[in-house]
């Protein structure tokens, strides 16, 4: 069985990669993917803790993880639709070039 510390270190690494992508990148699609990586880090925490907290084998963390994955899919679809609309109106998905208050 994998120790919970290893899973938490992996989750921390995923969170840091996602945070770096949000803070540094200017492309809206890359930022959306970074948000998804952060969400996956949180989901990994739910699964890790659900397998190590008594009662052992409690499926609550896995069920919550499946619900979070379904919500992430919906969030990605809505985000991509917004970015597609922004690309049609402004011709770019670079976040620093898009000014929503000036049409």
Buried (B, 14 or more C-beta within 10 A) or exposed (E): EEEBEEBBEBBEEBBEBBBEBBEEBEBBEBBBBBBBBBBBBBBBBBBBBBBBEEEEEBEEBBEBBBEBEEEBEEBBEEBEEEBEEBBEEBEEBEEEEBEEEEE
